Amino acid sequence: MADRILIINGHPDPDPAHFCAALAEAYAEAATGAGKAVRRIDVAGLEFPILRTKAEFETGTPPPPIAAAQADIEWADHLVLIYP
């Protein structure tokens, strides 16, 4: 089984009362309990500027939160995507 797990909670509302948040938390607890390294991304909590032009998309560098998410995805052996 994968030793490095990234859990991405894609719910747009950061309220921890949502089922997606509970599912992400339960998965993280179980994986950690099984000795796995776990990282999480809560999409609703990411703050980054929107792309306004095609040139920004083609030549711009990713803002720090996006670059960190990309690094976490590269780090992971296993991705868990949770969304409504």
C-alpha atoms as one frame of an Amber mdcrd trajectory, in Angstrom:
protein
   0.000   0.000   0.000   1.083   3.590  -0.594   3.126   5.187   2.158   2.543
   8.851   1.201  -1.087   9.882   0.950  -2.464  13.252  -0.121  -6.101  13.958
   0.717  -7.704  16.748  -1.302 -10.992  18.028   0.088 -12.587  19.771  -2.876
 -15.663  21.106  -1.108 -15.944  24.855  -1.814 -17.245  25.635   1.691 -14.657
  25.406   4.493 -17.277  24.538   7.153 -15.965  21.438   8.984 -19.550  20.239
   9.512 -19.797  19.093   5.882 -19.675  15.380   5.107 -16.651  15.908   2.840
 -14.665  17.366   5.753 -15.688  14.492   8.022 -14.735  11.945   5.371 -11.333
  13.598   4.834 -10.707  13.651   8.581 -11.690   9.998   9.024  -9.477   8.913
   6.119  -6.544  10.917   7.490  -6.952   9.449  10.979  -7.117   5.882   9.669
  -4.139   6.335   7.357  -2.059   7.977  10.077  -3.045   5.189  12.459  -1.789
   2.688   9.885   1.598   4.418   9.862   1.186   6.309   6.604   2.453   9.844
   5.977  -0.543  12.057   5.265  -0.851  15.538   3.826  -4.063  17.430   3.195
  -5.267  20.171   0.906  -8.545  21.912   1.652  -9.425  23.640  -1.605 -11.793
  26.091   0.103  -8.883  27.406   2.160  -6.556  28.097  -0.757  -6.139  31.787
  -1.501  -4.685  32.750  -4.854  -5.362  35.384  -7.519  -7.481  34.480 -10.507
  -5.926  34.421 -13.950  -7.105  37.441 -15.893  -5.393  36.924 -19.246  -4.219
  34.161 -21.527  -0.666  35.481 -21.114  -0.831  35.007 -17.333  -1.815  31.383
 -17.914   0.902  30.747 -20.476   3.836  32.625 -18.939   3.014  33.264 -15.313
   4.413  31.294 -12.426   2.013  29.560 -10.053   1.272  31.479  -6.851   2.726
  29.911  -3.667  -0.455  28.025  -2.605  -0.736  26.406  -6.041   2.985  25.603
  -6.180   2.712  23.982  -2.731  -0.281  21.914  -3.886   1.656  20.812  -6.976
   4.586  19.762  -4.786   2.245  17.781  -2.514   0.752  16.001  -5.531   4.231
  15.082  -6.778   5.157  13.854  -3.263   2.158  11.536  -2.949   2.041   7.855
  -3.831  -1.736   7.874  -3.413  -4.285  10.649  -4.026  -7.680  10.810  -2.348
 -10.097  13.248  -3.992 -13.175  14.139  -1.974 -15.801  16.466  -3.410 -19.552
  16.988  -3.285
